[in-house]
Amino acid sequence: MTAAPHPATDGLSFREATAADVDALVALVESAYRGDDSRVGWTTEADILGGQRTDPQGVLDVIEAEQSRLLTVERDGALVACCQLEHRGDHAYFGMFAVSPALQGAGLGKVTLAEAERTARETWGVREMHMTVISVREELIAWYERRGYRRTGKMSPFPYGDERFGLPHRADLQFELLVKPLV
């Protein structure tokens, strides 16, 4: 039996971002996490953080970093998802993950994450993927756990006072390290 095509994941193309993509990438990341537009999807952080999620310089820094890749996902020429991969010795770090809010919940995130894992494994030969997630994001952490990531209990502080990371609406924010073997 052949699986029926899925509209959200049909016709996708993956490529590394370039400097010409910066504005579109900032808009995508902001739309997925901040402000009222982000409430269309389920990954919004609008209730816990205001302000920006990223900025043009931060995105450009990721694109230009030697041990980093910013993977873009397009469908019909439109940017629909992205994620950062950074080589850190024996593992890769996964970050700046964003899926267009209108397409969330349709399998695009799962496909993007799988491609990121494959890319990290094949490009750098790493055996693990690491990421940090705001620990109060239980629904998001559960989504990653269903994809093989495990909570480590290792916490790092949220950068309170650094507006580049947003304006916290709560005093209990911290990041938890999630890890997945890529073997």
QUIQUIBEL-V950174 format. One record per backbone hydrogen bond with DSSP energy under -1.0 kcal/mol. CO is the residue of the C=O (numbers start at 1). NH is the residue of the N-H. Records with the same first field share a line. If there is no record, write none. Layout:
BEGIN
CO = NH / NH
END
This chain:
BEGIN
6 = 9 / 10
13 = 74
15 = 72
18 = 21
19 = 22
21 = 25
22 = 26
23 = 27
24 = 28
25 = 29
26 = 30
27 = 31
28 = 32
29 = 33
30 = 34
33 = 45
36 = 39
37 = 40
38 = 41
45 = 48 / 49
48 = 169
50 = 167
55 = 59
56 = 60
57 = 61
58 = 62
59 = 63
60 = 64
61 = 65
65 = 68
67 = 87
69 = 85
70 = 17
71 = 83
72 = 15
73 = 80 / 81
74 = 13
75 = 78
78 = 75
80 = 100
81 = 73
82 = 98
83 = 71
84 = 95
85 = 69
86 = 93
90 = 127
91 = 88
92 = 130
93 = 86
95 = 84
98 = 82
100 = 103
103 = 106
107 = 111
108 = 112
109 = 113
110 = 114
111 = 115
112 = 116
113 = 117
114 = 118
115 = 119
116 = 120
117 = 121
118 = 122
119 = 123
120 = 124
121 = 125
127 = 182
128 = 92
129 = 180
130 = 94
131 = 178
133 = 176
134 = 137
136 = 138
137 = 141
138 = 142
139 = 143
140 = 144
141 = 145
142 = 146
144 = 147 / 149
145 = 148
150 = 179
154 = 177
156 = 175
158 = 160
159 = 162
162 = 165
163 = 166
167 = 50
174 = 135
175 = 156
176 = 133
177 = 152
178 = 131
179 = 150
180 = 129
END
